Amino acid sequence: MQSPAATKATPPGATSALTPRMGVKAFLKRLSVAVTLTLVLLGLGEGASYLVLKSQETRKTTAKIDSPIYRGQSWAATYWQELESAEKVQYQPFVVWRRAPFTGSAINIDAEGVRRTTHSYCDGNAYTIWMFGNSVLWGSGDPDWGTIPSYLAAKYENAGRKVCVKNYGEKNWVSTQELLELMLQLKQAQRKPDLVIFYDGITDTWLPFQSAGPDVHGNFNQIKSIFEQAEMSKSMGFEYLLRSNTVRFLKLVSQRIQAQGKGGARPLTETQASAMASTVVTNYFHNMELVEVLGQHYGFRCAFFWEPTLLTGWSTLVSPQVAPWIPQQEPGSRPVFAATYKLMRNFHRKDFYYFGDLLNDSPATVWLDNGHTSPDANRSLAEKMFQTFAGAAGGVKDAAIARARGLSELYEP
């Protein structure tokens, strides 16, 4: 027989009433712990991924800072400190991107995204030169006074004539973007140019290897993906996770694994490389024609220069500090560069000048990476550019030589 105490301790129905509530509380407690741990792990993963990606960029920057180019240069530390902020870009119609305004000691960018050119006098009716190109012309790795446009302006000034030189170069631009920028500036500028210079080569050559399209802007697939993901983000989903540092890091790891599996390079046959090179040259030729048509209408002379690069054979020239990370920039593209530069070397046109081999015998200290050059190299390239117009002996003071060469418009009002 059950005792009254036992009956009181366990009243009928008590167990069935309390057990479900206790079970729910236990479940919620465990769920809370699991969610908390998951969020902590995701946060740690995101933070670790950010640090790895940041460290990778820091190593690249440190390698460049340690380059012989910057030894003993008082401006070097300031330049690299400012560049981190000056790398910010803004969306621009038609050309897609341009740098945001920036004011510093070594880098200055105006409200239109145009970098400062020293020795340039753009007031009044000064002879006006517009220059277009990628980050090499813009002067990545160089202070305002160490760019090709600044040295070209200095050459004119030292020869006795002050001119207005505008540096419309922009990082990762290709010649089609430069053509569009020229058209936009011609529509807007009150003072039209007397001379338009295009300085191209590396980004145009890289384009067909990077993207399937024959005539698109740089990083086309990446920017296309960003645009399409932005459209998708208007609906409910988890597309925002694709922009996280963790996903970026996992993509980087995946790319490296794939590269190792392929021997570090995308296999290209000679036929494929030649076809890509032909695409580059044909597209550039068409852009040249369009610039010339604009020149005839607006009354300016045009000149096209094909820039040098280490991607056609860098191993004996590049500085040891930079060499370790250059092969990571897709060495499979080198056959395309070799084939393209071979075609351009033999490309003959009155307003086209091949500079691709000008730095072949230069010391390693002229190269910052596979294409960006030191202020000393820029000075040399600007000198060659100036000589192309003025003649090695004439300069702007000798108008007779200029007239004899059919270039009097460069030196006479």
Phi, psi and chi 1 to 4 in degrees:
 res  aa     phi    psi   chi1   chi2   chi3   chi4
   1 MET       -  134.4 -178.9  176.0  177.0      -
   2 GLN   -77.6  135.4 -165.2  173.3   25.1      -
   3 SER   -73.3  154.1   66.7      -      -      -
   4 PRO   -59.9  -34.8  -23.9   33.2      -      -
   5 ALA   -64.4  -41.7      -      -      -      -
   6 ALA   -67.0  -37.4      -      -      -      -
   7 THR   -65.4  -39.4  -56.0      -      -      -
   8 LYS   -68.4  -35.4 -176.1  177.5 -179.5 -179.5
   9 ALA   -70.4  -30.9      -      -      -      -
  10 THR  -130.1   72.3   56.1      -      -      -
  11 PRO   -61.2  150.0   23.5  -32.4      -      -
  12 PRO   -59.5  134.3  -22.3   32.1      -      -
  13 GLY    87.2  -11.5      -      -      -      -
  14 ALA   -64.9  -43.9      -      -      -      -
  15 THR   -65.1  -43.9  -59.4      -      -      -
  16 SER   -68.2  -21.6   59.7      -      -      -
  17 ALA   -85.5  -34.7      -      -      -      -
  18 LEU   -88.6  -31.7  -67.0  174.8      -      -
  19 THR   -61.1  -45.3  -60.1      -      -      -
  20 PRO   -61.9  -40.5  -23.9   34.9      -      -
  21 ARG   -65.1  -42.6  -73.4 -160.9  -66.6  -90.5
  22 MET   -64.3  -36.8  -67.5  176.6   62.1      -
  23 GLY   -65.6  -41.3      -      -      -      -
  24 VAL   -64.5  -43.5  170.7      -      -      -
  25 LYS   -62.0  -42.3  -71.4 -178.4  178.5  179.2
  26 ALA   -63.9  -41.5      -      -      -      -
  27 PHE   -62.9  -46.1  170.5   75.9      -      -
  28 LEU   -63.4  -37.0  -68.5  175.8      -      -
  29 LYS   -64.3  -45.8 -177.1  177.2 -179.6  179.4
  30 ARG   -65.6  -39.8  -69.1  170.2 -176.3  171.0
  31 LEU   -61.6  -42.8  177.8   62.8      -      -
  32 SER   -61.0  -43.7  176.5      -      -      -
  33 VAL   -63.6  -42.9  171.0      -      -      -
  34 ALA   -63.8  -44.6      -      -      -      -
  35 VAL   -63.7  -42.6  170.3      -      -      -
  36 THR   -61.0  -47.0  -59.5      -      -      -
  37 LEU   -62.4  -40.2  -71.8  174.9      -      -
  38 THR   -62.0  -45.4  -59.6      -      -      -
  39 LEU   -64.4  -39.3  -68.4  175.6      -      -
  40 VAL   -63.1  -45.4  169.3      -      -      -
  41 LEU   -64.5  -40.9  -69.8  174.8      -      -
  42 LEU   -63.4  -41.6  -72.3  173.7      -      -
  43 GLY   -63.3  -42.5      -      -      -      -
  44 LEU   -64.7  -40.4  -70.1  173.9      -      -
  45 GLY   -64.8  -41.6      -      -      -      -
  46 GLU   -64.7  -43.7 -178.8   71.7    1.4      -
  47 GLY   -65.1  -42.7      -      -      -      -
  48 ALA   -64.4  -40.2      -      -      -      -
  49 SER   -62.8  -42.2  -61.5      -      -      -
  50 TYR   -60.4  -44.7  168.3   78.8      -      -
  51 LEU   -64.2  -38.5  -68.2  175.2      -      -
  52 VAL   -65.8  -47.1  170.9      -      -      -
  53 LEU   -63.3  -42.1  -65.8  170.7      -      -
  54 LYS   -64.9  -39.8 -174.3   68.7  174.8  177.9
  55 SER   -63.5  -38.3  174.4      -      -      -
  56 GLN   -63.2  -45.1 -176.1 -176.4   44.7      -
  57 GLU   -65.7  -37.9  -68.4  -59.8  -41.6      -
  58 THR   -63.5  -40.4  -59.4      -      -      -
  59 ARG   -63.2  -40.6  -75.6 -161.9  -58.4  -88.6
  60 LYS   -64.3  -44.7  -70.7 -177.7  179.3 -178.8
  61 THR   -64.2  -42.1  -58.7      -      -      -
  62 THR   -61.8  -40.2  -59.0      -      -      -
  63 ALA   -60.7  -38.7      -      -      -      -
  64 LYS   -71.8  -40.7  -66.4 -179.3  179.5 -178.5
  65 ILE   -61.8  -35.4  -66.3  174.6      -      -
  66 ASP   -78.3   -2.5  -68.6  -19.9      -      -
  67 SER   -62.0  146.1  170.2      -      -      -
  68 PRO   -55.7  -19.8  -24.8   34.6      -      -
  69 ILE   -56.6  -35.7  -67.2  174.5      -      -
  70 TYR  -102.0    0.7  -58.1  111.3      -      -
  71 ARG   -66.3  126.1  -69.9  175.4 -173.9  166.5
  72 GLY    78.7    5.4      -      -      -      -
  73 GLN   -94.0  116.0  -58.8  -64.8  -24.8      -
  74 SER   -66.8  -22.8   59.5      -      -      -
  75 TRP   -87.8  -11.2   51.9  -94.1      -      -
  76 ALA   -60.9  -49.9      -      -      -      -
  77 ALA   -61.3  -41.2      -      -      -      -
  78 THR   -64.2  -41.7  -60.0      -      -      -
  79 TYR   -59.0  -51.0  170.7   83.8      -      -
  80 TRP   -68.9  -29.1  -74.7  104.7      -      -
  81 GLN   -68.1  -42.0 -177.0  179.3    5.6      -
  82 GLU   -72.6  -32.6  -66.7  178.6   -6.1      -
  83 LEU   -60.9  -34.2 -177.4   63.3      -      -
  84 GLU   -57.7  -38.6 -174.6  173.3   -9.0      -
  85 SER   -82.7  -33.0  -61.3      -      -      -
  86 ALA   -75.7   -7.8      -      -      -      -
  87 GLU   -78.5  -10.6  -74.1  -78.5   70.3      -
  88 LYS   -63.6  134.5  179.6 -177.4  177.0 -177.7
  89 VAL  -117.4  159.4  -64.0      -      -      -
  90 GLN  -123.2  149.5  -64.6  178.3  -31.3      -
  91 TYR   -67.9  135.2  175.4   79.3      -      -
  92 GLN  -130.8  143.2  -67.6  -67.5  -32.6      -
  93 PRO   -63.5  138.9   21.6  -32.3      -      -
  94 PHE    73.2  -49.6  -54.0  108.6      -      -
  95 VAL   -87.5   -7.4  -64.0      -      -      -
  96 VAL    81.6  -52.4 -170.1      -      -      -
  97 TRP  -143.5  153.8   68.7   86.0      -      -
  98 ARG  -155.1  152.7 -139.3 -173.3 -147.3  -55.0
  99 ARG   -65.2  149.2  -66.8 -178.3 -164.2 -108.2
 100 ALA   -78.2  157.0      -      -      -      -
 101 PRO   -57.7  145.1  -24.0   34.0      -      -
 102 PHE  -154.6  141.0 -179.7   82.6      -      -
 103 THR  -126.4  124.2  -58.7      -      -      -
 104 GLY  -151.0 -164.4      -      -      -      -
 105 SER   -89.4  -41.8  -61.5      -      -      -
 106 ALA  -103.9  -18.8      -      -      -      -
 107 ILE  -131.5  128.2  -58.0  174.8      -      -
 108 ASN  -138.2  127.9  -69.9  -85.9      -      -
 109 ILE  -128.2  127.5  -56.0  168.8      -      -
 110 ASP   -81.4 -176.5   67.5   17.9      -      -
 111 ALA   -64.3  -22.3      -      -      -      -
 112 GLU   -90.3    1.9  -63.7  179.9   -4.2      -
 113 GLY    84.5   15.3      -      -      -      -
 114 VAL   -99.3  130.7  177.8      -      -      -
 115 ARG   -76.2  149.9 -170.0  173.3 -174.6 -176.5
 116 ARG   -66.8  136.8  173.3  176.5  174.0 -110.4
 117 THR  -115.6  122.4  -61.8      -      -      -
 118 THR   -79.4  161.4   60.0      -      -      -
 119 HIS    62.4   20.9  -56.0  -79.2      -      -
 120 SER  -109.1  133.7  178.6      -      -      -
 121 TYR  -124.8  100.1  -57.5   87.9      -      -
 122 CYS  -105.1   20.3  -65.9      -      -      -
 123 ASP   -99.5  151.2   48.9  -11.6      -      -
 124 GLY    75.2 -146.1      -      -      -      -
 125 ASN  -111.0   39.0  -66.4  -41.8      -      -
 126 ALA   -62.6  148.7      -      -      -      -
 127 TYR   -57.8  129.2 -174.5   82.3      -      -
 128 THR  -114.5  128.9  -59.5      -      -      -
 129 ILE  -121.9  124.3  -57.4  172.7      -      -
 130 TRP  -104.9  132.8  -70.9   -0.3      -      -
 131 MET  -121.6  133.6  -56.6 -175.4   72.8      -
 132 PHE  -124.8  144.3  -62.4   85.6      -      -
 133 GLY   176.2 -168.7      -      -      -      -
 134 ASN   -95.4 -155.1   52.3   43.7      -      -
 135 SER   -67.6  -20.1   56.7      -      -      -
 136 VAL   -66.1  -46.7  178.0      -      -      -
 137 LEU   -68.8  -40.3 -176.9   79.6      -      -
 138 TRP   -55.7  -37.7 -177.2   87.7      -      -
 139 GLY   105.6   40.7      -      -      -      -
 140 SER   -65.5  121.2 -176.8      -      -      -
 141 GLY    99.4   -4.1      -      -      -      -
 142 ASP  -126.6  149.2  -52.8  -54.0      -      -
 143 PRO   -74.5  170.7   29.2  -35.5      -      -
 144 ASP   -51.0  -42.0  -70.7  -17.8      -      -
 145 TRP   -81.4   -2.6   58.6   89.3      -      -
 146 GLY  -109.0   13.6      -      -      -      -
 147 THR   -88.1  163.5   65.7      -      -      -
 148 ILE   -60.5  -46.4  -67.1  175.0      -      -
 149 PRO   -58.9  -40.1  -28.1   37.7      -      -
 150 SER   -65.7  -41.4  -71.9      -      -      -
 151 TYR   -68.9  -34.2  -80.2  125.1      -      -
 152 LEU   -66.9  -42.9 -178.0   61.9      -      -
 153 ALA   -61.2  -38.9      -      -      -      -
 154 ALA   -64.7  -37.0      -      -      -      -
 155 LYS   -62.4  -44.3  -73.1  -62.5  -60.8 -178.9
 156 TYR   -62.7  -44.5  -85.0   95.0      -      -
 157 GLU   -63.1  -43.4 -176.0  177.8   25.1      -
 158 ASN   -66.7  -25.7  -66.7  -23.3      -      -
 159 ALA   -85.5    0.2      -      -      -      -
 160 GLY   105.8   12.0      -      -      -      -
 161 ARG  -139.7  124.9 -176.3  175.0 -168.8 -175.9
 162 LYS   -86.2  130.3  -64.7 -179.9  178.7  179.9
 163 VAL  -127.8  165.1  -62.4      -      -      -
 164 CYS  -102.3  117.3  169.6      -      -      -
 165 VAL  -118.6  126.3  178.6      -      -      -
 166 LYS  -115.1  129.6  -71.1 -161.8  171.1 -174.6
 167 ASN   -96.8   97.3 -179.3   -3.3      -      -
 168 TYR   -94.2   16.8  -72.7  107.5      -      -
 169 GLY   -65.3  151.8      -      -      -      -
 170 GLU  -150.4  147.1 -173.2   53.2   82.7      -
 171 LYS   -63.7  134.8   64.8  177.0  178.9  179.9
 172 ASN    64.6   14.6 -151.4   30.7      -      -
 173 TRP   -75.1  150.3  -91.5   15.7      -      -
 174 VAL  -112.3  171.2  -66.8      -      -      -
 175 SER   -62.6  -29.2   58.5      -      -      -
 176 THR   -67.1  -39.7  -61.0      -      -      -
 177 GLN   -63.4  -39.5  -76.5  170.0  -68.2      -
 178 GLU   -64.5  -39.8  -62.5  160.4   20.1      -
 179 LEU   -61.3  -43.8  170.4   61.3      -      -
 180 LEU   -63.7  -40.8  -68.2  171.7      -      -
 181 GLU   -63.7  -39.9  179.8   69.7    8.3      -
 182 LEU   -59.1  -45.3  170.9   62.4      -      -
 183 MET   -61.7  -43.6  -65.7  170.1   61.9      -
 184 LEU   -63.1  -42.7  -67.0  171.3      -      -
 185 GLN   -68.0  -37.2  -67.1  -61.3  -33.0      -
 186 LEU   -64.3  -33.5  -72.4  172.4      -      -
 187 LYS   -72.0  -29.7  -69.6  169.2   63.2  176.8
 188 GLN  -102.0  -33.5  -60.9  166.9    7.3      -
 189 ALA   -76.2  135.8      -      -      -      -
 190 GLN   -74.7  -40.1  -67.1 -177.0  -11.8      -
 191 ARG   -95.1  107.1  178.9   68.4  169.1   91.4
 192 LYS   -76.8  155.0  -58.7  -59.5 -171.0  -85.4
 193 PRO   -74.3  154.3   30.0  -37.1      -      -
 194 ASP   -94.6  -28.9  -60.4  -71.8      -      -
 195 LEU  -140.0  134.4  171.5   64.6      -      -
 196 VAL  -120.0  126.1  170.1      -      -      -
 197 ILE  -117.2  131.1  -64.8  174.2      -      -
 198 PHE  -110.8  131.0  -81.4   67.7      -      -
 199 TYR  -125.1  100.5 -170.7   73.3      -      -
 200 ASP  -133.9 -179.5  -60.6  -61.9      -      -
 201 GLY   148.4  -64.3      -      -      -      -
 202 ILE   -68.4  -53.5  -62.6  173.4      -      -
 203 THR   -68.8  -35.9   48.7      -      -      -
 204 ASP   -65.4  -40.1  -82.2   71.5      -      -
 205 THR   -69.1  -36.4  -56.8      -      -      -
 206 TRP   -69.8  -26.2  171.6 -102.4      -      -
 207 LEU   -57.3  -52.4 -163.7   58.1      -      -
 208 PRO   -67.5  -22.5   24.5  -34.6      -      -
 209 PHE   -76.2  -35.0 -176.8   83.9      -      -
 210 GLN   -80.2  -39.0 -178.4 -166.5   57.2      -
 211 SER  -127.5  152.4  -54.8      -      -      -
 212 ALA   -75.6  -25.5      -      -      -      -
 213 GLY   -71.1  143.4      -      -      -      -
 214 PRO   -76.0  -23.0   28.4  -34.5      -      -
 215 ASP  -149.0   79.1 -172.3   17.8      -      -
 216 VAL  -130.5  172.7  -63.3      -      -      -
 217 HIS   -83.7  168.2   55.2   71.0      -      -
 218 GLY   -62.4  151.4      -      -      -      -
 219 ASN    53.7   37.5  -64.1  -32.9      -      -
 220 PHE   -59.0  -48.1  174.2   77.9      -      -
 221 ASN   -62.9  -39.9  -65.3  -29.5      -      -
 222 GLN   -65.5  -46.9  177.4 -174.9   -4.6      -
 223 ILE   -68.8  -37.4  -65.1  174.8      -      -
 224 LYS   -60.1  -42.2  176.9  175.4  179.7  -71.5
 225 SER   -64.4  -41.7  175.9      -      -      -
 226 ILE   -60.9  -44.2  -67.2  173.1      -      -
 227 PHE   -63.3  -44.9  175.7   80.7      -      -
 228 GLU   -70.5  -34.7  -67.6  174.5  -10.7      -
 229 GLN   -67.2  -34.4  -72.1  174.4   13.8      -
 230 ALA   -63.5  -37.6      -      -      -      -
 231 GLU   -66.4  -40.0  -72.0  -64.7  -50.4      -
 232 MET   -68.0  -30.1  -66.2  171.5   59.9      -
 233 SER   -68.5  -12.3   66.1      -      -      -
 234 LYS   -69.2  -22.7  -65.4  178.0 -179.5  178.6
 235 SER   -99.4  165.0   58.7      -      -      -
 236 MET   -68.3  142.1  -64.4  179.3   63.1      -
 237 GLY   165.1 -167.5      -      -      -      -
 238 PHE  -120.6   27.8  -62.3   93.7      -      -
 239 GLU   -62.4  -25.3  -71.6   79.3   10.8      -
 240 TYR   -62.1  -24.9   64.2   91.1      -      -
 241 LEU   -64.9  -25.6  -66.7  175.1      -      -
 242 LEU   -65.7  -18.6  -62.1  175.5      -      -
 243 ARG   -95.8    3.1  -62.9 -170.5  -66.4  -87.2
 244 SER   -75.4  157.6   66.7      -      -      -
 245 ASN   -63.8  -33.7  -69.5  -48.2      -      -
 246 THR   -62.6  -46.0  -56.4      -      -      -
 247 VAL   -66.4  -40.2  172.2      -      -      -
 248 ARG   -60.4  -41.4  -70.7  176.3   58.1 -159.6
 249 PHE   -66.3  -43.7  172.4   71.2      -      -
 250 LEU   -63.4  -36.6  -67.1  175.1      -      -
 251 LYS   -64.2  -41.0  -74.3 -177.7  178.3  178.7
 252 LEU   -62.0  -44.5  178.0   64.0      -      -
 253 VAL   -62.2  -43.4  172.2      -      -      -
 254 SER   -61.2  -42.5  174.8      -      -      -
 255 GLN   -63.0  -39.6  -70.3  170.0   -0.7      -
 256 ARG   -68.8  -39.5  -70.3 -172.1  174.5 -179.8
 257 ILE   -63.5  -43.2  -67.0  174.5      -      -
 258 GLN   -64.2  -39.6  -68.3  176.0    8.1      -
 259 ALA   -64.2  -40.2      -      -      -      -
 260 GLN   -66.6  -36.4  -69.1  175.8   -2.4      -
 261 GLY   -67.4  -25.3      -      -      -      -
 262 LYS   -98.2    9.2  -63.9  178.0 -178.7  178.7
 263 GLY    78.6   17.5      -      -      -      -
 264 GLY    84.8    3.7      -      -      -      -
 265 ALA  -153.0  146.1      -      -      -      -
 266 ARG   -75.4  124.7 -177.0 -167.8  -58.5 -179.7
 267 PRO   -67.7  128.7   24.1  -33.0      -      -
 268 LEU  -129.3  132.1  -77.2  178.8      -      -
 269 THR   -81.2  164.6   64.9      -      -      -
 270 GLU   -61.8  -35.0 -176.8  176.6  -12.5      -
 271 THR   -65.3  -43.1  -59.3      -      -      -
 272 GLN   -63.8  -44.8  -71.4  174.3  -40.5      -
 273 ALA   -62.4  -41.3      -      -      -      -
 274 SER   -65.2  -38.7  -62.1      -      -      -
 275 ALA   -65.1  -41.9      -      -      -      -
 276 MET   -64.3  -42.0  -70.3 -177.6 -179.1      -
 277 ALA   -61.9  -41.2      -      -      -      -
 278 SER   -62.9  -37.4  178.6      -      -      -
 279 THR   -61.9  -43.7  -62.4      -      -      -
 280 VAL   -61.0  -50.4  173.1      -      -      -
 281 VAL   -65.4  -43.0  174.4      -      -      -
 282 THR   -62.2  -45.0  -59.8      -      -      -
 283 ASN   -64.2  -41.9 -177.2   64.6      -      -
 284 TYR   -65.8  -39.0 -161.7   72.7      -      -
 285 PHE   -60.5  -43.3  174.7   77.3      -      -
 286 HIS   -64.0  -40.3  -70.2  -35.3      -      -
 287 ASN   -64.6  -38.6  -75.6  -18.8      -      -
 288 MET   -59.8  -43.5  -70.3  174.9   63.5      -
 289 GLU   -60.3  -42.9  -73.9 -174.4  -43.8      -
 290 LEU   -66.0  -39.8  -68.6  172.3      -      -
 291 VAL   -62.3  -41.0  173.7      -      -      -
 292 GLU   -64.8  -37.2  -70.9  167.3  -13.4      -
 293 VAL   -63.3  -43.7  170.2      -      -      -
 294 LEU   -62.5  -38.4  -69.6  171.5      -      -
 295 GLY   -63.2  -39.7      -      -      -      -
 296 GLN   -65.2  -37.2  -67.2  172.0    6.0      -
 297 HIS   -75.0  -43.8  179.2   78.2      -      -
 298 TYR   -94.3   -4.8  -74.4   96.9      -      -
 299 GLY    79.7   34.2      -      -      -      -
 300 PHE  -117.9  155.1   61.3   79.0      -      -
 301 ARG   -89.8  148.2  173.1 -178.2  167.1   83.1
 302 CYS  -127.1  151.9   50.4      -      -      -
 303 ALA  -145.1  141.8      -      -      -      -
 304 PHE  -124.0  126.9  -56.2   86.4      -      -
 305 PHE  -119.2  133.5  -64.4   86.2      -      -
 306 TRP  -100.1  117.7 -160.7 -106.7      -      -
 307 GLU   -78.4  156.0   64.5 -164.2   -4.4      -
 308 PRO   -78.2  161.1   26.1  -31.9      -      -
 309 THR  -155.9  153.2  176.7      -      -      -
 310 LEU   -82.3   -9.5  -72.3  176.1      -      -
 311 LEU   -72.0   -3.0  -71.5  173.9      -      -
 312 THR  -100.3    3.2   56.6      -      -      -
 313 GLY   149.4   79.6      -      -      -      -
 314 TRP  -100.7  -13.6   60.2  -87.7      -      -
 315 SER   -59.3  -32.8   57.6      -      -      -
 316 THR   -93.9   -1.9   60.8      -      -      -
 317 LEU  -113.6  -35.2  -69.3  173.5      -      -
 318 VAL   -72.4  148.4   70.6      -      -      -
 319 SER   -70.2  148.9   61.7      -      -      -
 320 PRO   -59.0  -29.6  -22.9   33.4      -      -
 321 GLN   -66.7  -31.8  -71.3   81.8   -2.0      -
 322 VAL   -96.0  -26.8  177.4      -      -      -
 323 ALA   -53.6  -40.5      -      -      -      -
 324 PRO   -58.6  -31.2  -26.0   35.7      -      -
 325 TRP  -102.9   -3.9   58.9  -91.2      -      -
 326 ILE   -65.9  -42.4  -74.5 -174.4      -      -
 327 PRO   -60.5  -21.0  -24.2   35.3      -      -
 328 GLN   -70.9  -11.8  -60.9  175.5   11.4      -
 329 GLN   -85.9   43.8  -62.0 -179.9  -31.3      -
 330 GLU    62.5   78.4 -162.2   60.5   75.3      -
 331 PRO   -62.9  -17.6   22.5  -33.3      -      -
 332 GLY   -63.4  -12.4      -      -      -      -
 333 SER   -80.3  -11.9   63.7      -      -      -
 334 ARG   -61.8  -38.7  -70.7 -173.5 -172.7  170.2
 335 PRO   -59.0  -34.3  -26.0   35.5      -      -
 336 VAL   -66.9  -42.8 -177.6      -      -      -
 337 PHE   -64.3  -42.9  -85.9   83.5      -      -
 338 ALA   -61.7  -44.0      -      -      -      -
 339 ALA   -69.3  -40.7      -      -      -      -
 340 THR   -66.6  -47.1  -58.1      -      -      -
 341 TYR   -67.4  -27.9  -88.0   64.6      -      -
 342 LYS   -66.1  -42.7 -178.8  179.1  179.1 -179.8
 343 LEU   -65.5  -44.0  -70.7  176.0      -      -
 344 MET   -70.1  -29.7  -61.1  -54.1  -81.8      -
 345 ARG   -62.4  -31.0 -171.6  180.0  -67.5  111.4
 346 ASN  -103.4   13.4  -62.1  -47.3      -      -
 347 PHE   -86.6  119.5 -175.7   69.4      -      -
 348 HIS  -113.9  124.0  -60.7  -69.4      -      -
 349 ARG  -159.5  145.0 -166.6 -178.0  179.1   93.7
 350 LYS   -61.7  -29.9   65.2  177.3 -177.6  178.1
 351 ASP  -108.4   15.8   51.0    6.9      -      -
 352 PHE  -112.6  134.6  176.5   79.7      -      -
 353 TYR  -132.0  121.7  -52.7   92.8      -      -
 354 TYR   -89.8  113.2 -179.1   77.7      -      -
 355 PHE  -105.1    7.3  -84.4   16.8      -      -
 356 GLY   -58.2  -25.7      -      -      -      -
 357 ASP  -108.3    5.7  -61.5  -31.2      -      -
 358 LEU   -64.9  -29.2  -76.6 -175.2      -      -
 359 LEU  -104.3   13.9  -60.6  179.0      -      -
 360 ASN   -60.2  -34.7  -75.9   -1.0      -      -
 361 ASP  -100.7   13.5  -62.1  -34.7      -      -
 362 SER   -83.4  156.6  -58.5      -      -      -
 363 PRO   -70.9  166.8   25.3  -34.6      -      -
 364 ALA   -61.8  -24.1      -      -      -      -
 365 THR   -70.2   -5.5   52.0      -      -      -
 366 VAL   -85.1  -13.5  -52.3      -      -      -
 367 TRP  -107.4  130.5  -65.7  102.3      -      -
 368 LEU   -90.3  -38.7  176.4   59.0      -      -
 369 ASP  -154.7 -144.9   51.1   32.4      -      -
 370 ASN   -73.7   -9.5   60.1   23.3      -      -
 371 GLY  -150.9  -28.9      -      -      -      -
 372 HIS   -76.1  137.4  -60.3  105.1      -      -
 373 THR  -119.5  161.4   44.0      -      -      -
 374 SER   -75.9  165.6   68.8      -      -      -
 375 PRO   -56.0  -38.0  -29.9   37.4      -      -
 376 ASP   -62.7  -42.7  -72.3  -18.9      -      -
 377 ALA   -66.1  -39.3      -      -      -      -
 378 ASN   -62.7  -37.6  -68.7  -19.6      -      -
 379 ARG   -62.4  -42.5 -177.7 -171.3  -65.8  110.1
 380 SER   -65.1  -42.0  176.0      -      -      -
 381 LEU   -66.6  -39.8  -68.3  165.6      -      -
 382 ALA   -65.1  -36.7      -      -      -      -
 383 GLU   -61.6  -45.6  170.7   74.0   24.6      -
 384 LYS   -64.2  -38.9  -66.1  -68.6 -175.0 -178.1
 385 MET   -63.8  -44.0 -163.6  175.3  -72.6      -
 386 PHE   -63.4  -42.6  179.3   78.7      -      -
 387 GLN   -63.6  -31.4  -69.2  176.3    2.1      -
 388 THR   -58.6  -37.3  -61.8      -      -      -
 389 PHE   -87.1  -43.4  -57.1  129.7      -      -
 390 ALA   -94.3  -22.0      -      -      -      -
 391 GLY    90.2  141.1      -      -      -      -
 392 ALA   -58.2  -30.5      -      -      -      -
 393 ALA  -106.2  -16.1      -      -      -      -
 394 GLY   -83.5  -53.3      -      -      -      -
 395 GLY    69.3  179.9      -      -      -      -
 396 VAL   -77.4  -12.8  -63.9      -      -      -
 397 LYS   -77.0  -23.7  -68.5 -176.7  177.9  179.5
 398 ASP   -96.0   83.3 -165.8  -19.1      -      -
 399 ALA   -67.7  -26.4      -      -      -      -
 400 ALA   -63.3  -43.9      -      -      -      -
 401 ILE   -65.2  -39.7  -67.6  179.8      -      -
 402 ALA   -60.7  -44.8      -      -      -      -
 403 ARG   -64.6  -39.5  -76.5 -168.8  -65.8  -88.2
 404 ALA   -64.0  -30.7      -      -      -      -
 405 ARG   -88.6    0.0  -67.3  174.1  178.1  -91.6
 406 GLY    73.6   24.4      -      -      -      -
 407 LEU  -119.4   25.3  -59.2  175.5      -      -
 408 SER   -61.8  -25.3   58.0      -      -      -
 409 GLU   -66.4  -16.6   70.9  -86.1   15.3      -
 410 LEU   -78.1  -20.0  -65.3  179.0      -      -
 411 TYR  -125.6  -11.1  -44.8  110.0      -      -
 412 GLU  -116.3  138.1  -63.4  177.9   -3.3      -
 413 PRO   -57.6      -  -21.6   33.5      -      -
